[in-house]
Amino acid sequence: MALLARDLRLALRHPTETLAAVMFFVLVAALFPFGVGPAPEILARLAPGALLASALLAALLPLDRLFGADAEDGSLDLLLLSGLPRAGIALAKALAHWITTGLPLIAATPIACAMLNLPVTAWGAALAALALATAFLSLLGTAGAALTLGARRGGLLLPLLVLPLAIPAVIFGAAAIEAAGAGLSPSPFLLLLGAGLSLALPLAPIAAGAALGED
């Protein structure tokens, strides 16, 4: 909890990464009307996948600094020598990333939904899908950041490592939003997203902790 509070304080003092992720998300969503045209039916059809892809790409931006900043100033070495479980350190980092990046992206989701002409009836499903998908990515990204820590061009390797694993989140999240827009229940797809999150919750911190131990 102290580590989580520390990371949140640092994020509040230096909000640039959070603002950059939110602006990236909104700007990418704004590009779709220019790229495919302003036809409402086309935008509404593309909106579910565009929302998920834009949010996950935006959430990737701060991941390469998740452990990198602490490694540079020696804080990570002190944490590893403190006796804290390495998986617990990774879990705190993942939670901090979701709070400082995932939650702002969720808050900006209505703006992106309006730009993409998503039906208002699907906005609730979009918020739920993005909440689950960004949490899933925070866990995967934490493991990826630990694995690429210290690697040359680790910032380039990290998206290549994490994005293929995040494809199920895009598929199920977009399906949930599309179902809500069509008047159907998004619950089956949200439950599948939740199942993926439940699987990543114990496994990703353990993998990240093991990678930190090797580093």
Secondary structure, DSSP 4 states (H G I P E B T S, - for coil): -HHHHHHHHHHHH-THHHHHHHHHHHHHHHHHHHHH-S-HHHHHHHHHHHHHHHHHHHHHTTGGGTTHHHHHHTHHHHHHHTT--HHHHHHHHHHHHIIIIIHHHHHHHHHHHHHTT--GGGHHHHHHHHHHHHHHHHHHHHHHHHHTTT-TTHHHHHHHHHGGGGHHHHHHHHHHHHHHHTTS--HHHHHHHHHHHHHHHHHHHHHHHHHHHH-
